[in-house]
Amino acid sequence: MDLSFRQATSSDISHIVEMLADDELGSQREDFRSPIPVSYQNAFQAIDQDPNQELIVVEYDDQIIGTLQLSFIQYLTYQGGIRAQIEAVRIRKNHRGQGLGEQFFKWAIQRAQERNAHVLQLTTDKQRSGAIRFYEKLGFKASHEGMKLHLK
């Protein structure tokens, strides 16, 4: 399949939120409705204005079929290295199982390399066993134990 990857625009927000809300876990935390809540528009503006954030959509046949966010984190360890963090990965349900996620990740890996990141990392909910297998197949390793403290 011939995919195209691009930076998301404000007109893509509803498509992105729809994908984020379209699973068991996402439906519990996202608010997909029309009109899209202003909180998503505000978040998009902050992401769009930050040169260390890239909100990406993937298109096939002129339709958005996937999304992810890449964050580039400059830090002092690894001799002032850059860590790329990948978040909010989604491929529309009707396009899964066709190798599109793998193509999307190959693009994201290349993009992280272009930005001189020394590592690309992600987290996934432990309940997403299929996603974990997918990431492992791509070469990701469960090298650290992640912890979170929800503040709201």
NUPA-204693 format. One record per residue: residue in one letter; residue number from 1; x, z, y of N, C-alpha, C in turn. Coordinates in steps of 0.2 Angstrom, whole numbers, plus 5000, padded with zeros to 4 digits. Each point is the difference from the previous one (the first is absolute). Example, Ala and Ser with C-alpha at 12.3 -4.5 7.8 and 13.67 -1.06 7.14 Angstrom:
2
PT residu num  n.X  n.Z  n.Y ca.X ca.Z ca.Y  c.X  c.Z  c.Y
PT      A   1 5066 5039 4972 4996 5000 5006 5004 5000 5006
PT      S   2 4998 4996 5005 5004 5001 5006 4996 5003 5005
END
This chain:
152
PT residu num  n.X  n.Z  n.Y ca.X ca.Z ca.Y  c.X  c.Z  c.Y
PT      M   1 5004 5000 4994 4996 5000 5006 5004 5000 5006
PT      D   2 4998 4996 5005 5004 5000 5006 4997 5005 5005
PT      L   3 5004 5005 5001 4998 5006 5005 5003 4999 5006
PT      S   4 4997 5003 5006 5003 5000 5006 5000 5008 5002
PT      F   5 5005 5002 5003 5001 5007 5003 5001 5000 5007
PT      R   6 4996 5004 5003 5001 5001 5008 4998 5007 5002
PT      Q   7 5002 5001 5006 4999 5006 5004 4992 5000 5001
PT      A   8 4997 5006 4999 4993 5000 5001 4998 5000 5007
PT      T   9 4995 4998 5002 4997 5000 5007 4994 5004 5000
PT      S  10 4998 5002 5006 4994 5004 5001 4994 4997 4997
PT      S  11 4999 4994 4999 4994 4997 4997 5000 5001 4992
PT      D  12 5006 5002 4997 5001 5002 4993 4998 5007 4998
PT      I  13 4999 5004 5005 4999 5007 4999 4994 5001 4995
PT      S  14 4994 4997 5001 4994 5001 4995 5002 4998 4993
PT      H  15 5004 4995 4999 5002 4997 4994 5004 5005 4996
PT      I  16 5005 5003 5004 5005 5005 4997 4996 5006 4998
PT      V  17 4996 5003 5005 4996 5006 4998 4996 4999 4994
PT      E  18 4997 4994 5000 4995 4999 4994 5004 5001 4993
PT      M  19 5006 4997 5000 5005 5000 4994 5002 5007 4999
PT      L  20 5002 5004 5005 5002 5007 4999 4994 5004 4997
PT      A  21 4994 4999 5002 4994 5004 4998 4998 4998 4993
PT      D  22 5002 4994 4998 4997 4997 4994 5003 5003 4993
PT      D  23 5001 5006 4999 5002 5003 4994 4997 5007 5000
PT      E  24 5001 5003 4994 4997 5007 4999 5004 5005 5005
PT      L  25 5006 5000 5001 5003 5004 5005 4999 4998 5007
PT      G  26 5001 4994 5001 4999 4998 5007 4993 5001 5003
PT      S  27 4995 4999 4996 4993 5001 5002 4999 5007 5002
PT      Q  28 5004 5005 4998 4999 5007 5002 5003 5002 5007
PT      R  29 5005 4995 5002 5004 5002 5006 4999 4995 5006
PT      E  30 4998 4994 4998 4999 4995 5005 4992 4999 5002
PT      D  31 4999 4997 5006 4994 5000 5003 4998 4992 5002
PT      F  32 4999 4996 4995 4999 4993 5001 4992 4999 5002
PT      R  33 4999 4998 5006 4993 4999 5002 5001 4995 5006
PT      S  34 4995 4998 5003 5000 4995 5006 4996 5004 5005
PT      P  35 5003 5000 5006 5006 4999 5002 5005 5004 4997
PT      I  36 5006 4998 4999 5006 5004 4997 5001 5006 5005
PT      P  37 5001 5006 4998 5001 5006 5004 5006 4999 5005
PT      V  38 5000 5002 5006 5005 4999 5005 5007 5003 4997
PT      S  39 5000 5005 4996 5006 5003 4997 5004 4995 4997
PT      Y  40 4997 4995 4997 5004 4994 4996 5003 4996 5006
PT      Q  41 4996 4998 5005 5003 4996 5005 5006 5004 5004
PT      N  42 4999 5006 5001 5005 5004 5003 5007 5000 4996
PT      A  43 4999 5001 4994 5005 5000 4995 5004 4993 5000
PT      F  44 4996 4995 5000 5003 4993 5000 5004 4999 5006
PT      Q  45 4997 5002 5006 5004 4999 5006 5007 5004 5000
PT      A  46 5000 5006 4997 5006 5004 5000 5005 4996 4995
PT      I  47 4997 4998 4994 5005 4996 4995 5002 4994 5003
PT      D  48 4996 4996 5003 5002 4994 5003 5005 5000 5006
PT      Q  49 5000 5006 5003 5005 5000 5006 5006 5004 4998
PT      D  50 5001 5002 4994 5006 5003 4997 5004 4995 4997
PT      P  51 5006 4999 5002 5004 4995 4997 5003 5002 4993
PT      N  52 4999 5006 4998 5002 5002 4993 4994 5000 4995
PT      Q  53 4995 4998 5002 4994 4999 4996 4998 4993 4999
PT      E  54 4998 4998 4994 4997 4993 4999 4994 5001 4995
PT      L  55 4995 4998 5003 4993 5000 4996 4999 4993 4998
PT      I  56 5001 4998 4994 5000 4993 4997 4994 4999 4996
PT      V  57 4997 4994 5001 4995 4997 4996 5003 4994 4996
PT      V  58 4997 4999 4994 5002 4994 4996 4993 4996 5000
PT      E  59 5001 4993 5001 4994 4996 4999 5001 4995 4995
PT      Y  60 4994 4998 4997 5000 4995 4995 4994 4996 5002
PT      D  61 5000 4993 5000 4994 4996 5002 4997 5002 5007
PT      D  62 5004 5002 5005 4998 5002 5006 4996 5007 5000
PT      Q  63 5000 5004 4995 4997 5006 4999 5005 5006 4999
PT      I  64 4999 5005 5003 5004 5006 4999 4999 5003 4994
PT      I  65 5005 5001 4995 4999 5002 4994 5004 5006 4998
PT      G  66 5004 5002 5005 5004 5006 4999 5003 5003 5007
PT      T  67 5003 5006 4999 5003 5003 5006 5005 5005 4998
PT      L  68 5004 5002 5004 5005 5006 4999 5003 5001 5007
PT      Q  69 5003 5006 5001 5003 5002 5006 5007 5002 4998
PT      L  70 5005 4997 5004 5007 5002 4999 5002 5004 5006
PT      S  71 5003 5006 4999 5003 5004 5005 5008 5000 4999
PT      F  72 5003 4999 5006 5007 5000 4999 5003 5007 5004
PT      I  73 5003 5004 4996 5002 5007 5002 5007 5000 5001
PT      Q  74 5002 5001 5006 5008 5001 5001 5001 5007 5000
PT      Y  75 5005 5002 4996 5002 5007 4999 5008 5001 5000
PT      L  76 5002 5006 5000 5007 5001 5000 5004 5000 4993
PT      T  77 4996 5001 4995 5003 5000 4993 5001 4993 4998
PT      Y  78 5004 4999 4995 5002 4994 4997 5004 4996 5006
PT      Q  79 5004 5004 5004 5004 4997 5005 4996 4997 5006
PT      G  80 4994 5003 5001 4996 4997 5005 4996 4994 4998
PT      G  81 4998 5001 4993 4996 4994 4997 4993 5000 5002
PT      I  82 4997 4994 4998 4993 4999 5001 4996 5000 4994
PT      R  83 4995 5004 5000 4995 5001 4994 4994 4996 5001
PT      A  84 4998 4995 4996 4994 4997 5000 4994 5004 4996
PT      Q  85 4995 5001 5003 4994 5003 4997 4994 4995 4999
PT      I  86 4998 5000 4994 4994 4995 4999 4994 5004 4999
PT      E  87 4995 4999 5004 4993 5004 4999 4994 4995 5000
PT      A  88 4995 5003 4998 4993 4997 5001 5000 4993 4996
PT      V  89 5003 4999 4994 5000 4994 4997 4993 4998 4997
PT      R  90 4998 4995 5001 4993 4998 4997 5000 4992 4998
PT      I  91 4998 4998 4995 4998 4993 4998 4992 5000 4999
PT      R  92 4996 4996 5002 4993 5000 4999 4999 5000 4992
PT      K  93 4995 5003 4998 4999 5001 4993 4999 4993 4996
PT      N  94 4997 4995 5003 4999 4994 4997 5006 4996 5000
PT      H  95 5006 5002 5003 5006 4996 4999 5005 5004 4997
PT      R  96 4999 5006 4997 5004 5004 4996 5002 4996 4993
PT      G  97 5005 5002 4997 5002 4997 4994 5002 4993 4999
PT      Q  98 5002 4997 5006 5002 4993 5001 5007 5000 5002
PT      G  99 5004 5005 5001 5007 5000 5002 5001 5000 5007
PT      L 100 4994 5001 5004 5001 5000 5007 5003 5006 5003
PT      G 101 4999 5006 4997 5003 5006 5002 5007 5000 4999
PT      E 102 5003 4997 4995 5007 4999 4999 5003 4995 5005
PT      Q 103 4996 4995 5002 5003 4996 5005 5000 5003 5007
PT      F 104 4995 5004 5001 5000 5004 5006 5006 5005 5001
PT      F 105 5001 5003 4994 5006 5005 5000 5006 4997 5001
PT      K 106 5001 4994 4997 5006 4996 5000 5001 4999 5008
PT      W 107 4995 4998 5003 5000 4998 5007 5002 5007 5004
PT      A 108 4997 5006 4998 5002 5006 5004 5007 5002 4999
PT      I 109 5002 4999 4994 5007 5002 4998 5005 4996 5004
PT      Q 110 4999 4993 5001 5004 4996 5004 4999 5002 5007
PT      R 111 4995 5002 5002 4999 5002 5007 5004 5006 5002
PT      A 112 5000 5005 4995 5004 5006 5001 5007 4998 5000
PT      Q 113 5002 4996 4996 5007 4998 5000 5002 4996 5007
PT      E 114 4996 4996 5003 5001 4997 5006 5001 5005 5006
PT      R 115 4996 5006 4999 5000 5005 5005 5006 5005 4999
PT      N 116 5004 4998 4995 5006 5004 4998 4999 5007 4997
PT      A 117 4994 5001 4997 4998 5006 4997 5005 5001 4993
PT      H 118 5002 5006 4999 5004 5001 4994 4995 5002 4994
PT      V 119 4994 5002 5001 4996 5002 4995 4993 4998 5002
PT      L 120 4995 4998 4995 4993 4999 5002 4997 5005 4995
PT      Q 121 4996 5004 5003 4996 5006 4996 4993 4999 5002
PT      L 122 4996 5004 4995 4993 5000 5001 4998 5006 4996
PT      T 123 4994 5002 5002 4996 5005 4996 4994 4997 4997
PT      T 124 4998 5003 4995 4993 4998 4997 4997 5006 4997
PT      D 125 4993 5001 5000 4997 5005 4998 5001 5000 4992
PT      K 126 5001 5006 4997 5001 5001 4993 4994 4997 4996
PT      Q 127 4994 5000 5003 4994 4997 4997 5000 4993 4999
PT      R 128 5005 4997 5003 5000 4992 5000 5005 4998 4995
PT      S 129 4999 5001 4993 5004 4999 4995 5002 4992 4999
PT      G 130 4995 4996 5002 5002 4993 5000 5004 4998 5005
PT      A 131 5000 5003 5006 5004 4998 5006 5007 5003 4998
PT      I 132 5001 5006 4997 5006 5002 4998 5004 4996 4995
PT      R 133 4996 4997 4995 5003 4995 4995 5002 4994 5004
PT      F 134 4996 4998 5005 5002 4994 5003 5006 5001 5004
PT      Y 135 5001 5005 5004 5006 5002 5004 5006 5000 4995
PT      E 136 4999 5004 4995 5006 5000 4995 5002 4993 4998
PT      K 137 4996 4996 4998 5001 4993 4998 5004 4997 5005
PT      L 138 4999 5001 5007 5004 4997 5005 5007 5003 5001
PT      G 139 5001 5005 4997 5007 5004 5000 5000 5006 5004
PT      F 140 4994 5002 5002 5000 5007 5004 5001 5005 4995
PT      K 141 5003 5006 5002 5001 5005 4995 4998 5007 5003
PT      A 142 4997 5004 4996 4997 5006 5002 5006 5005 5001
PT      S 143 5004 4999 5005 5006 5004 5001 5000 5007 5003
PT      H 144 4994 5001 5004 4999 5006 5004 4993 5003 4998
PT      E 145 4999 5006 5001 4994 5003 5000 4997 5000 5007
PT      G 146 4994 4997 5001 4997 5000 5007 4996 5006 5001
PT      M 147 4999 5002 5006 4996 5006 5002 4996 4998 5006
PT      K 148 4994 5003 5001 4997 4999 5006 4996 5006 5002
PT      L 149 4999 5001 5007 4997 5005 5003 4995 4997 5004
PT      H 150 4993 5000 4998 4995 4997 5004 4998 5004 5006
PT      L 151 5001 4998 5006 4999 5004 5006 4992 5000 5003
PT      K 152 4997 4995 4997 4993 4999 5003 4995 4999 4994
END
